[in-house]
Amino acid sequence: MSFTVGIVGAGPAGLLLGRLLHRAGIDSVVFENRDRDYVEQRQRAGILEQGTVNTLRAAGAADRLDRLGIPHDGIDLVYDGAAHRVDFVELTGARVWIYAQTEVVKDLIALRLADDLPLLFEAEVQSITLDPPMIHYRHDGQPHTFSCDYIVGCDGFHGVTRDLVPAPVLSRSFPYSWLGILVDAPPVHHELVYAHSRHGFALASMRSPTISRLYLQVPNGTTPDTWPDDRIWSELTTRLTPHTPNEGRITAKSVLPMRASVRQSMQQGPLFLAGDAAHIVPPTGAKGLNLAAHDVTVLAEAFTHLSQTGSPELLDAYTETCLRRIWRAQHFSNTMTTMLHISPDQTEFETQLQLSHLHHTTTSPPTTQSLAENYTGTTPL
């Protein structure tokens, strides 16, 4: 069968889907309401699971990743002032990579443009018709309508597509946020550090060997200007012990709310949702970008099956197939979040439960392996 897919959103999900469809001989057009510079500079996730890396390699989109990505074989869990390493490779045979979402997006944009495939920046999608499928948008100041056979919403939590799927949304919010900073300084440690402290959670990550990405748990409603640099460094030093942060010029500060949501259906007629348009996970488990990549991989396989056989069987099963991994990721992210963060009204009893959970996680081989499987995305479904 020959058909065309309209993709709303040029983030990693939309661009990867377009790449996978092109490799399968299926036409697509990608619409993005922002300009190229904005899209290529959005700071988002930076941890890629083994499966995501495998997908990018199979799609011919991993040349720079293989040259510049930083493989991590494990993480440090810090509690009671001591660090405990979880060795992913030893436990699962898999690892994760540090490679920023901005770089994934740059790679996929460059490939799409090199292939001379339609990618419309500053194309504001104003409405969508499902019967028949049409995307109504403005581009270069003029209204346009694009007719296609299928539409995929990869336009995020605030996009226009998600509410066109009339399905229940299950959600929860957390009583804290993350203050994230980008620093011109070498990383705290050669692998990620997740730290539980009575002062609150801290995470030490990186973007490169010379740029650190650091996070602090802060109260909801916090604004970055209430956290001057000296306060940030003091809290990071306290919470990350025994690791010591390398101070440097802070180039960016932002506050990220912690929330989780799942739309119980990801499809409505010819419309399919992927990534943040369908689900949000708290960032503690490093699952957001990886879930989006899994969604579009499943969807590309379903479109390819339809093209080759004429059967919509895999498309019909799209939601069911994706939700198994989505709920596994939600459970893992929720577990990591509640195990490591201090709630505003937390009692000493609850703190001791967290410390017991952390001790069990780092000393019980089956529990440690479960964490490694979930983090690397290799857990059985």
C-alpha positions as CSV (number, residue, x, y, z in Angstrom):
1,M,0.0,0.0,0.0
2,S,1.1,3.6,-0.7
3,F,0.1,6.2,1.9
4,T,1.3,9.5,3.4
5,V,1.8,10.3,7.1
6,G,1.6,13.8,8.5
7,I,3.8,14.2,11.6
8,V,3.1,17.1,14.0
9,G,6.2,18.1,15.9
10,A,9.9,18.0,15.0
11,G,11.3,16.8,18.4
12,P,13.1,13.5,18.6
13,A,9.9,11.5,18.4
14,G,8.6,13.1,15.2
15,L,12.0,13.3,13.5
16,L,12.9,9.7,14.3
17,L,9.5,8.5,13.1
18,G,10.1,10.4,9.8
19,R,13.5,8.8,9.5
20,L,12.2,5.2,10.1
21,L,9.3,5.7,7.7
22,H,11.7,7.0,5.0
23,R,13.9,4.0,5.4
24,A,10.7,1.8,4.9
25,G,9.7,3.7,1.7
26,I,6.8,5.5,3.3
27,D,6.2,9.2,2.6
28,S,5.9,11.7,5.5
29,V,5.8,15.5,6.1
30,V,6.9,16.9,9.4
31,F,5.3,20.1,10.8
32,E,7.0,22.2,13.5
33,N,5.7,25.5,14.9
34,R,9.1,26.7,16.1
35,D,12.1,27.7,14.1
36,R,15.1,25.5,13.5
37,D,17.4,27.3,15.9
38,Y,14.9,26.9,18.8
39,V,14.3,23.2,18.1
40,E,18.0,22.5,18.0
41,Q,18.7,24.3,21.2
42,R,15.9,22.9,23.5
43,Q,17.5,21.5,26.6
44,R,15.9,18.2,27.5
45,A,16.9,14.6,28.3
46,G,20.4,13.4,27.9
47,I,20.4,9.6,28.7
48,L,19.8,7.1,25.9
49,E,19.0,3.5,26.7
50,Q,20.6,0.6,24.9
51,G,17.5,0.0,22.8
52,T,17.3,3.7,21.7
53,V,20.9,3.6,20.6
54,N,20.3,0.4,18.7
55,T,17.3,2.0,16.9
56,L,19.4,5.1,16.0
57,R,22.2,2.9,14.6
58,A,19.8,0.8,12.6
59,A,18.3,4.0,11.2
60,G,21.7,5.3,10.1
61,A,21.4,8.2,12.6
62,A,24.2,7.4,15.1
63,D,27.4,8.5,13.4
64,R,28.0,11.4,15.8
65,L,26.5,9.5,18.7
66,D,29.1,6.8,18.3
67,R,31.9,9.4,18.1
68,L,30.7,11.8,20.8
69,G,28.3,9.9,23.0
70,I,29.6,9.0,26.5
71,P,28.9,5.3,27.4
72,H,28.0,4.7,31.1
73,D,28.3,1.2,32.5
74,G,26.5,2.1,35.8
75,I,25.4,4.7,38.3
76,D,26.2,5.7,41.9
77,L,23.4,5.6,44.5
78,V,24.4,7.9,47.4
79,Y,22.7,7.6,50.8
80,D,23.9,8.1,54.4
81,G,27.0,9.9,53.0
82,A,28.3,6.8,51.1
83,A,28.3,5.9,47.4
84,H,27.1,2.5,46.1
85,R,27.7,1.6,42.5
86,V,25.2,-0.3,40.4
87,D,27.1,-2.0,37.5
88,F,24.7,-2.2,34.5
89,V,27.0,-4.2,32.2
90,E,27.8,-6.8,34.8
91,L,24.1,-7.2,35.7
92,T,22.4,-6.9,32.3
93,G,25.1,-6.8,29.6
94,A,23.7,-3.4,28.5
95,R,24.8,0.2,29.2
96,V,23.3,3.7,28.6
97,W,24.8,6.7,26.7
98,I,25.0,10.4,27.6
99,Y,24.1,12.2,24.4
100,A,21.8,15.2,24.7
101,Q,18.4,15.4,23.1
102,T,19.6,18.5,21.3
103,E,22.3,16.5,19.5
104,V,19.8,13.7,18.5
105,V,17.5,16.4,17.1
106,K,20.4,18.0,15.2
107,D,21.4,14.7,13.7
108,L,17.9,13.8,12.5
109,I,17.2,17.2,11.1
110,A,20.5,17.1,9.1
111,L,19.6,13.7,7.7
112,R,16.1,14.7,6.8
113,L,17.3,17.8,5.0
114,A,20.1,15.9,3.3
115,D,17.5,13.5,1.9
116,D,15.4,16.5,0.7
117,L,12.4,15.4,2.7
118,P,9.7,17.9,3.7
119,L,10.3,19.5,7.1
120,L,8.3,22.7,7.7
121,F,9.6,24.9,10.5
122,E,7.5,27.8,11.8
123,A,4.4,25.9,10.5
124,E,1.7,26.5,13.2
125,V,-0.8,23.7,13.2
126,Q,-4.1,25.4,14.0
127,S,-6.5,22.5,13.8
128,I,-6.8,18.9,12.6
129,T,-9.6,17.1,10.9
130,L,-9.8,13.3,11.3
131,D,-12.5,12.5,8.7
132,P,-10.9,12.9,6.3
133,P,-7.4,13.3,7.8
134,M,-6.2,16.9,7.2
135,I,-3.7,19.2,9.0
136,H,-4.7,22.9,8.8
137,Y,-1.7,25.2,9.4
138,R,-0.1,28.6,8.8
139,H,3.2,28.9,7.1
140,D,4.9,32.1,5.8
141,G,1.9,34.0,7.0
142,Q,-0.6,32.0,4.8
143,P,-3.1,29.4,5.7
144,H,-2.6,25.9,4.2
145,T,-4.3,22.5,4.4
146,F,-2.4,19.2,4.1
147,S,-4.3,16.1,3.3
148,C,-2.8,12.7,4.3
149,D,-3.8,9.2,5.2
150,Y,-2.6,9.2,8.8
151,I,-1.6,11.8,11.4
152,V,0.9,11.3,14.2
153,G,1.0,13.7,17.1
154,C,4.5,14.2,18.4
155,D,3.9,17.7,19.6
156,G,4.3,17.2,23.3
157,F,2.2,17.8,26.4
158,H,1.0,21.2,25.3
159,G,0.4,20.4,21.6
160,V,-2.8,20.4,19.6
161,T,-3.1,16.7,19.0
162,R,-3.3,15.1,22.4
163,D,-6.9,16.2,23.3
164,L,-8.2,14.8,20.0
165,V,-7.9,11.3,21.5
166,P,-10.9,11.2,23.9
167,A,-9.5,8.8,26.4
168,P,-9.1,9.0,30.2
169,V,-5.8,10.4,31.5
170,L,-4.4,9.0,34.6
171,S,-2.0,11.3,36.4
172,R,-0.3,12.3,39.6
173,S,1.9,15.2,40.7
174,F,4.7,15.4,43.2
175,P,5.2,17.9,46.0
176,Y,8.6,19.1,44.8
177,S,10.4,20.2,41.6
178,W,13.9,20.1,40.2
179,L,16.2,23.1,39.9
180,G,18.4,22.2,36.9
181,I,21.7,24.0,36.1
182,L,24.2,23.8,33.2
183,V,27.8,24.4,34.2
184,D,31.0,25.0,32.4
185,A,32.9,22.5,34.6
186,P,34.0,18.8,34.4
187,P,31.4,16.3,35.8
188,V,31.3,15.4,39.4
189,H,31.9,11.8,38.6
190,H,32.5,9.7,35.5
191,E,29.0,8.2,35.9
192,L,25.7,9.7,37.1
193,V,25.2,10.2,40.8
194,Y,21.7,9.9,42.4
195,A,21.8,11.2,45.9
196,H,19.4,10.9,48.8
197,S,19.9,13.4,51.6
198,R,17.9,14.8,54.4
199,H,18.3,18.2,52.7
200,G,16.6,16.7,49.6
201,F,17.5,14.9,46.4
202,A,20.4,15.8,44.1
203,L,21.5,14.4,40.7
204,A,24.9,14.9,39.1
205,S,24.9,14.3,35.3
206,M,26.8,15.7,32.4
207,R,26.5,16.9,28.8
208,S,30.2,16.4,27.9
209,P,33.6,16.0,29.6
210,T,33.7,19.7,30.2
211,I,30.0,20.5,30.8
212,S,28.0,19.4,33.9
213,R,24.3,19.1,34.3
214,L,23.2,19.2,37.9
215,Y,19.8,19.1,39.7
216,L,18.5,19.9,43.1
217,Q,15.2,19.1,44.7
218,V,13.3,22.3,45.4
219,P,9.8,23.2,46.6
220,N,7.1,23.6,44.1
221,G,6.7,27.2,43.0
222,T,10.4,27.9,43.2
223,T,11.8,30.3,40.7
224,P,15.5,30.2,39.5
225,D,16.2,33.7,40.8
226,T,15.6,32.6,44.4
227,W,18.6,30.3,44.1
228,P,21.9,32.4,43.8
229,D,25.0,30.5,42.7
230,D,26.5,30.3,46.2
231,R,23.4,28.7,47.6
232,I,23.3,26.2,44.8
233,W,27.0,25.1,45.3
234,S,26.5,24.9,49.1
235,E,23.5,22.5,48.7
236,L,25.1,20.4,46.0
237,T,28.2,20.0,48.2
238,T,26.1,18.9,51.1
239,R,23.8,16.6,49.2
240,L,26.3,14.8,46.9
241,T,28.8,13.9,49.7
242,P,31.1,11.9,49.4
243,H,31.3,13.3,45.8
244,T,32.3,17.0,45.5
245,P,30.9,19.1,42.6
246,N,33.3,21.0,40.4
247,E,32.3,24.7,40.5
248,G,32.2,26.7,37.3
249,R,30.2,29.3,35.4
250,I,26.5,28.5,35.5
251,T,25.2,29.1,32.0
252,A,21.5,28.1,32.5
253,K,19.0,27.7,35.3
254,S,15.5,26.3,35.1
255,V,12.9,24.7,37.3
256,L,11.2,21.4,36.2
257,P,7.9,20.3,37.9
258,M,7.6,16.6,38.7
259,R,4.5,15.0,37.3
260,A,3.3,11.8,35.6
261,S,0.5,11.1,33.3
262,V,-0.7,8.4,30.9
263,R,-3.5,8.7,28.3
264,Q,-5.2,5.4,28.3
265,S,-5.6,5.3,24.5
266,M,-2.9,6.6,22.1
267,Q,-5.0,6.5,18.9
268,Q,-8.3,7.7,17.4
269,G,-9.1,6.7,13.9
270,P,-6.2,7.8,11.7
271,L,-4.6,9.8,14.5
272,F,-1.8,8.3,16.7
273,L,0.0,9.9,19.7
274,A,3.6,9.4,20.6
275,G,6.0,10.7,23.3
276,D,4.9,13.5,25.6
277,A,1.6,13.9,23.7
278,A,0.6,10.5,25.2
279,H,2.5,10.3,28.5
280,I,4.8,12.2,30.9
281,V,7.2,10.5,33.3
282,P,9.1,12.1,36.2
283,P,12.7,12.6,35.1
284,T,14.2,10.5,37.9
285,G,14.1,7.3,35.8
286,A,15.5,8.9,32.6
287,K,12.7,7.5,30.6
288,G,11.0,10.4,28.7
289,L,13.1,10.4,25.5
290,N,13.4,6.6,25.5
291,L,9.7,6.0,25.8
292,A,9.2,8.4,22.9
293,A,11.7,6.5,20.8
294,H,10.0,3.2,21.7
295,D,6.6,4.6,20.7
296,V,7.7,5.6,17.2
297,T,9.6,2.4,16.7
298,V,6.5,0.4,17.4
299,L,4.5,2.8,15.1
300,A,7.0,2.7,12.3
301,E,6.9,-1.1,12.4
302,A,3.1,-1.0,12.3
303,F,3.1,1.4,9.3
304,T,5.7,-0.8,7.5
305,H,3.5,-3.9,8.1
306,L,0.5,-2.1,6.7
307,S,2.5,-1.0,3.7
308,Q,3.8,-4.5,3.0
309,T,0.8,-6.6,3.8
310,G,-2.3,-4.2,3.7
311,S,-3.1,-5.4,7.3
312,P,-3.8,-2.8,10.0
313,E,-3.3,-5.4,12.7
314,L,-0.2,-3.8,14.3
315,L,-1.7,-0.3,14.0
316,D,-4.8,-1.5,15.8
317,A,-2.7,-2.9,18.6
318,Y,-0.4,0.2,18.9
319,T,-1.8,1.4,22.2
320,E,-1.8,-2.0,23.9
321,T,1.8,-2.6,22.7
322,C,3.1,0.7,23.9
323,L,1.3,0.8,27.3
324,R,3.1,-2.3,28.5
325,R,6.4,-0.4,28.4
326,I,4.9,2.9,29.4
327,W,3.5,1.5,32.7
328,R,6.7,-0.3,33.4
329,A,8.6,3.0,33.0
330,Q,6.1,4.8,35.1
331,H,6.5,2.3,37.9
332,F,10.2,2.5,37.8
333,S,10.3,6.3,37.7
334,N,7.8,6.5,40.5
335,T,9.9,4.1,42.6
336,M,13.1,6.0,42.0
337,T,11.4,9.3,42.7
338,T,9.7,8.3,46.0
339,M,12.8,6.5,47.2
340,L,15.2,9.4,46.7
341,H,13.2,12.6,47.4
342,I,12.2,14.1,50.8
343,S,8.5,15.2,50.9
344,P,7.8,18.5,52.6
345,D,6.0,16.9,55.6
346,Q,8.1,13.7,55.7
347,T,8.4,12.0,59.0
348,E,11.5,10.2,60.4
349,F,9.6,6.9,60.0
350,E,9.3,7.6,56.3
351,T,12.9,8.6,56.0
352,Q,14.0,5.3,57.6
353,L,11.8,3.4,55.1
354,Q,13.6,5.2,52.3
355,L,17.0,4.3,53.7
356,S,16.0,0.7,54.2
357,H,14.7,0.6,50.6
358,L,18.1,2.0,49.3
359,H,20.1,-0.4,51.4
360,H,18.0,-3.3,50.1
361,T,18.4,-2.0,46.5
362,T,22.2,-1.9,46.8
363,T,22.7,-5.1,48.7
364,S,20.1,-7.6,47.4
365,P,21.4,-9.0,44.0
366,P,18.0,-9.6,42.5
367,T,16.8,-6.1,43.5
368,T,20.0,-4.5,42.2
369,Q,19.6,-6.4,38.9
370,S,15.9,-5.2,38.7
371,L,17.1,-1.6,39.0
372,A,19.7,-2.1,36.3
373,E,17.2,-3.8,33.9
374,N,14.7,-1.0,34.3
375,Y,17.3,1.7,33.9
376,T,18.8,0.3,30.8
377,G,15.4,-0.6,29.3
378,T,16.2,-4.3,29.2
379,T,13.6,-5.4,31.8
380,P,11.3,-8.2,30.5
381,L,7.8,-7.0,29.6
